[in-house]
Amino acid sequence: MKLAATVWELTRKDLLLYSRDRTALALGFLLPIALVTIFGFVMGHMGGGGDALPAIDVAVVDEDGSAASAALVAALRGSEMLDARFPKPGKDGAPGHWTREDALGFVRNGDRPAALVIPAGYGAGAARLEVLADPGRGMEKRLLDVALLRALFQAGGSGSALPDMDAMLQQMLPVTRTDVAPEGRDRQMSFQISHAVSGMTVMMLLFSLVGFSRSLLEERAQGTLRRLLAAPIDPRALLLSKLASSMIIGMALIAVLFTFATFAFHLDVLSRWDTLLVASVATALACTAFALAIAGWAATDKQADGVSTLLILVMAPLGGCWIPLMVLPPVVRMVAQFTLPYWSLTTFLGSFWYGQHWTEPPMLKSLGVLLAIAAALFWLATVLFRRRYLAA
């Protein structure tokens, strides 16, 4: 109880000091709002297409097993426009097997933007190919149309030139189209806007909390920290109070940004408030731990500014905060999974775009990784704090 009371008093002190500089306080909230606005409008009106875009991730289900389906599968594997995924072989070396229901789950949960089902009877001409795609991912759908048409020509031995217009593509492709929209997506919001809001929120949260956590350096330079350590209080309360005050500021910033996005971009927040609350707490906790680790490592303000700016500006684009990961090369998508922003962005998009509740397995996985990152970074911050501050 005594430790908790000390932590609360120190937290209240930090919040009061933070609120005294009204200009800095306003800028701390207005700058993220400005970036969310700019990226939201830009991404919301961004067009797709172009040969320079990387391969589209698509799951392929072959339920036919004929010579015709084998030729098409071979063409899909060799397509430069597609990153075709197939089931992994079993432990005994037997071929893996996916069903149409598996493909539906991949698209509905956001594991893949699209899937291609080669149904039984395709080789005999008794069934048409089926494309399962998220109706809100227009860019990927158009690119998939072009790639699939090329693969069909290649599988049939045709070298014909491809048409460019979407209408002609739809007429020429012998496929059945099935839109797969998650049940939790209450309105047909833009994927680009929901991505931009989520990405900018994560990035600006990192910047804001790193700036706030630098108060440790300021207190040490001003001698305040020495006086606090000389007082009869538990030294752990100092770091825990910084964690608590940073969490409060982080949650406030997220609330402001999501409220703004509700009115500016019609982003649905209220119907999923519980999932967003859990995701926001996990994200704020991980970002706070990152900020405290930077503050514990740095010896000066310039060191904290330099290393934090460098790390954030590397993690943010790699983690998908700037542009959707699907337009980045496969190696970048793999590296992204080792960054904090990737898992924060995954939780927010899981709620906004895929309508997932925080209790569903994909969300629990992302939340678990975020909490593990937070625990590891806070442990690092504790070690650095003891070496840098308590040993002096």
C-alpha positions in Angstrom: 0.0 0.0 0.0 2.8 2.4 0.8 4.5 1.7 -2.5 1.2 2.2 -4.4 0.6 5.5 -2.5 4.1 6.8 -3.3 3.7 5.8 -7.0 0.4 7.7 -7.2 1.9 10.9 -5.6 4.9 10.8 -8.0 2.6 10.1 -10.9 0.4 13.1 -10.0 3.5 15.2 -9.8 4.6 14.2 -13.3 1.1 14.9 -14.8 0.9 18.3 -13.1 4.4 19.2 -14.5 3.4 18.0 -17.9 0.2 20.0 -18.0 1.9 23.3 -17.0 3.4 23.9 -20.4 0.2 24.5 -22.3 1.9 25.1 -25.6 3.8 21.8 -25.5 0.7 20.0 -24.3 -1.4 21.4 -27.2 1.3 20.5 -29.8 1.6 17.0 -28.3 -2.0 16.4 -29.3 -2.3 18.6 -32.4 0.7 17.2 -34.3 -0.7 13.6 -34.2 -4.1 14.8 -35.3 -2.5 16.7 -38.2 -0.6 13.6 -39.3 -3.6 11.3 -38.9 -5.6 13.8 -41.1 -3.0 14.0 -43.8 -2.3 10.3 -44.0 -6.0 9.5 -43.7 -7.0 11.7 -46.7 -4.0 10.7 -48.8 -4.5 6.9 -48.2 -8.2 7.2 -48.6 -7.8 8.6 -52.1 -4.8 6.5 -53.1 -5.2 4.5 -56.2 -3.7 1.1 -56.9 -2.1 -0.7 -59.8 1.2 -0.7 -61.5 3.8 -3.3 -62.4 6.2 -1.9 -59.8 4.0 -3.2 -57.0 5.2 -6.4 -55.3 3.5 -9.8 -55.4 0.1 -10.2 -54.0 -0.3 -12.8 -51.2 -2.9 -15.3 -52.2 -3.9 -18.8 -50.9 -4.5 -21.5 -53.5 -6.8 -24.4 -52.9 -6.7 -27.2 -55.5 -9.8 -29.4 -55.0 -9.6 -30.8 -58.6 -6.3 -32.5 -58.8 -6.5 -32.7 -62.6 -3.8 -32.1 -65.3 -5.5 -28.7 -66.0 -5.4 -27.7 -62.3 -1.8 -28.8 -62.1 -0.9 -26.6 -65.1 -2.6 -23.7 -63.5 -0.9 -24.3 -60.1 2.5 -24.4 -61.9 1.7 -21.1 -63.6 0.6 -19.5 -60.3 3.8 -20.7 -58.7 5.9 -19.0 -61.4 3.9 -15.8 -61.5 6.0 -12.7 -60.5 2.8 -10.9 -59.6 1.6 -13.4 -57.1 3.0 -14.8 -53.9 1.0 -18.0 -54.1 0.7 -20.0 -50.9 0.0 -23.7 -50.7 -0.6 -26.1 -47.7 2.6 -27.4 -46.1 3.3 -31.1 -46.5 2.5 -33.4 -43.5 5.0 -34.8 -41.1 5.0 -38.1 -43.2 5.8 -36.2 -46.4 2.2 -36.5 -47.6 0.8 -33.5 -49.5 -1.0 -30.9 -47.4 -4.6 -30.1 -48.0 -6.7 -27.0 -47.7 -10.5 -26.7 -48.2 -12.7 -23.9 -49.4 -13.6 -23.3 -45.7 -9.9 -22.9 -44.9 -9.6 -20.3 -47.7 -12.7 -18.4 -46.4 -11.1 -18.3 -43.0 -7.8 -16.9 -44.3 -9.6 -14.0 -46.0 -12.1 -13.4 -43.3 -9.4 -13.2 -40.6 -7.0 -11.1 -42.7 -4.4 -13.8 -43.0 -4.6 -13.3 -46.8 -6.2 -10.5 -48.9 -7.5 -13.1 -51.3 -7.7 -16.8 -52.1 -8.2 -18.9 -55.3 -10.2 -22.1 -55.2 -9.8 -24.6 -58.0 -13.0 -26.6 -57.5 -13.6 -30.3 -58.4 -14.6 -30.6 -62.0 -12.5 -27.6 -63.2 -10.4 -29.8 -65.5 -13.5 -31.3 -67.1 -15.0 -27.9 -67.7 -17.8 -28.6 -65.2 -16.8 -25.9 -62.7 -15.4 -22.4 -62.7 -12.5 -21.0 -60.6 -13.6 -19.1 -57.5 -11.9 -16.0 -56.2 -12.5 -15.2 -52.5 -11.5 -11.6 -51.8 -12.1 -8.9 -49.2 -14.5 -6.4 -50.9 -12.7 -3.5 -49.3 -9.2 -4.4 -50.7 -9.8 -3.1 -54.2 -6.1 -2.7 -55.1 -5.3 -6.3 -54.4 -8.4 -7.5 -56.3 -7.4 -5.6 -59.4 -3.8 -6.8 -59.3 -5.0 -10.4 -58.7 -7.2 -10.2 -61.8 -4.3 -9.3 -63.9 -2.0 -11.9 -62.4 -4.7 -14.7 -62.7 -5.4 -13.8 -66.3 -1.7 -14.1 -67.1 -1.5 -17.4 -65.3 -4.5 -18.8 -67.2 -2.9 -17.8 -70.5 0.3 -19.4 -69.5 -1.3 -22.6 -68.4 -3.2 -22.7 -71.7 -0.2 -22.0 -73.7 -1.4 -18.5 -74.9 0.9 -15.6 -75.3 -1.8 -13.1 -75.9 -1.5 -9.5 -74.8 -3.5 -8.6 -71.7 -6.3 -6.0 -71.7 -5.9 -3.1 -69.2 -9.5 -2.2 -68.3 -11.1 -3.7 -65.2 -14.4 -4.4 -67.1 -12.6 -6.4 -69.8 -10.7 -8.4 -67.2 -13.9 -9.4 -65.4 -15.5 -10.5 -68.7 -12.5 -12.5 -69.8 -11.7 -14.2 -66.5 -13.7 -17.5 -66.1 -14.1 -17.2 -62.4 -16.9 -16.9 -59.8 -16.3 -14.0 -57.5 -17.2 -14.2 -53.8 -16.8 -11.2 -51.5 -15.7 -12.2 -48.0 -16.3 -9.4 -45.5 -15.9 -10.1 -41.8 -19.1 -10.1 -39.8 -17.8 -7.5 -37.4 -17.2 -4.9 -40.1 -20.3 -2.8 -39.5 -19.8 -0.4 -42.3 -17.8 -0.5 -45.5 -15.1 1.7 -44.3 -11.9 2.2 -46.3 -9.0 -0.1 -45.5 -6.5 2.7 -46.3 -8.2 5.1 -43.9 -8.4 2.6 -41.0 -4.7 1.7 -41.7 -3.6 5.3 -41.8 -5.3 6.1 -38.5 -3.9 3.0 -36.8 -0.4 3.5 -38.1 -0.1 7.2 -37.3 -1.6 6.5 -33.8 1.1 4.0 -33.1 4.0 6.1 -34.5 3.0 9.3 -32.7 2.4 7.4 -29.5 6.0 6.3 -29.6 7.3 9.8 -30.2 5.1 11.4 -27.6 5.9 8.9 -24.8 9.6 9.1 -25.5 9.4 12.8 -25.2 7.6 12.6 -21.9 9.9 9.9 -20.4 12.8 12.3 -20.9 11.7 14.0 -17.7 13.9 11.4 -16.0 16.9 13.1 -17.6 15.7 16.5 -16.8 15.1 15.6 -13.1 18.6 14.2 -12.9 20.1 17.3 -14.5 18.1 19.6 -12.2 19.0 17.6 -9.0 15.3 16.7 -8.4 16.0 13.0 -8.8 18.8 13.1 -6.2 16.5 14.7 -3.7 13.8 12.1 -4.4 16.2 9.3 -3.9 17.4 10.8 -0.6 13.8 10.8 0.6 12.4 7.7 2.5 10.7 6.2 -0.5 11.1 3.0 -2.3 13.3 3.6 -5.4 11.0 1.4 -7.4 8.3 4.0 -7.1 10.2 6.4 -9.3 10.1 4.1 -12.3 6.6 2.8 -11.6 5.3 6.4 -11.4 6.8 7.2 -14.8 5.2 4.0 -16.2 1.8 5.0 -14.7 1.9 8.7 -15.9 3.1 7.7 -19.3 0.3 5.2 -19.6 -2.3 7.8 -18.7 -0.9 10.3 -21.3 -0.7 7.5 -23.9 -4.3 6.4 -23.3 -5.4 10.0 -23.5 -3.7 10.5 -26.8 -5.2 7.3 -28.3 -8.6 8.4 -27.1 -8.3 11.8 -28.7 -7.1 10.4 -32.0 -9.7 7.7 -32.2 -12.4 10.3 -31.3 -11.2 12.6 -34.0 -11.1 9.7 -36.5 -14.7 8.9 -35.7 -15.9 12.3 -36.8 -13.3 13.0 -39.6 -13.3 9.6 -41.3 -16.4 7.8 -39.8 -14.3 5.2 -38.2 -16.4 2.9 -36.1 -15.1 3.0 -32.5 -18.1 2.8 -30.2 -19.3 -0.7 -31.3 -15.9 -2.2 -30.6 -14.9 -0.1 -27.6 -13.9 -3.0 -25.4 -11.6 -4.6 -28.0 -10.0 -1.2 -28.7 -9.6 -0.5 -25.0 -7.7 -3.8 -24.5 -5.6 -3.2 -27.7 -4.9 0.4 -26.6 -3.7 -0.6 -23.1 -1.4 -3.3 -24.6 0.0 -0.8 -27.1 0.4 2.0 -24.6 2.1 -0.4 -22.2 4.6 -1.5 -24.9 5.3 2.0 -26.1 5.8 3.2 -22.5 8.2 0.5 -21.8 10.1 1.3 -25.0 10.3 5.0 -23.9 11.5 4.2 -20.4 14.2 1.9 -21.8 15.4 4.8 -24.0 15.4 7.2 -21.0 17.2 4.6 -18.9 19.9 4.1 -21.5 20.6 7.7 -22.5 23.0 9.9 -20.6 21.8 13.2 -22.2 18.8 14.6 -23.9 20.5 14.6 -27.3 21.3 10.9 -27.0 17.7 10.2 -26.1 16.4 12.3 -29.1 18.9 10.7 -31.5 18.5 7.1 -30.7 14.7 7.3 -30.2 14.1 9.1 -33.5 16.4 6.7 -35.4 14.6 3.6 -33.9 11.1 4.9 -34.4 11.7 6.1 -38.0 13.1 2.6 -38.8 10.4 0.6 -36.9 7.4 2.7 -38.1 7.8 2.1 -41.9 9.1 -1.5 -41.4 6.2 -2.2 -39.2 3.6 -1.0 -41.7 2.7 2.4 -40.1 3.3 4.4 -43.2 2.0 2.2 -46.0 0.3 -1.3 -46.0 2.8 -4.1 -45.8 1.3 -5.8 -48.9 3.0 -3.2 -51.1 6.4 -4.0 -49.6 8.8 -6.8 -50.5 8.4 -10.2 -48.8 11.7 -9.8 -46.9 10.3 -6.5 -45.4 7.1 -8.3 -44.4 9.1 -10.9 -42.6 11.4 -8.4 -40.8 8.3 -6.4 -39.8 7.2 -9.1 -37.4 10.2 -8.3 -35.2 9.0 -4.7 -34.6 6.7 -3.3 -31.9 4.6 -1.2 -34.4 3.7 -4.3 -36.4 2.0 -6.0 -33.5 0.2 -2.8 -32.4 -1.0 -2.1 -35.9 -2.1 -5.7 -36.2 -4.3 -5.4 -33.1 -5.9 -2.1 -34.2 -6.6 -3.4 -37.8 -7.8 -6.6 -36.4 -10.6 -4.7 -34.7 -11.2 -1.9 -37.2 -11.0 -3.8 -40.4 -11.5 -7.5 -39.6 -14.1 -7.0 -36.9 -12.2 -9.3 -34.5 -13.0 -9.4 -30.8 -10.0 -9.3 -28.4 -10.9 -12.8 -27.2 -10.4 -14.4 -30.7 -7.2 -16.3 -31.3 -5.6 -13.9 -33.8 -6.1 -11.0 -31.5 -4.9 -12.9 -28.4 -1.7 -13.8 -30.3 -1.0 -10.1 -31.2 -1.9 -8.9 -27.7 0.3 -11.6 -26.1 3.3 -10.6 -28.3 2.7 -6.9 -27.3 2.6 -7.8 -23.6 5.8 -9.9 -24.0 7.5 -6.9 -25.7 6.3 -4.6 -22.9 7.6 -7.0 -20.2 11.0 -7.4 -21.8 11.4 -3.7 -22.4 10.3 -2.8 -18.9 12.8 -5.3 -17.5 15.5 -3.7 -19.6 14.4 -0.2 -18.4 14.6 -1.4 -14.8 18.2 -2.7 -15.3 19.3 0.5 -17.0 17.6 2.7 -14.4 19.5 1.0 -11.6 22.8 1.3 -13.4 22.3 4.8 -14.6 20.4 6.5 -11.7 20.7 4.4 -8.6 24.4 3.6 -8.9 25.3 7.3 -9.1 
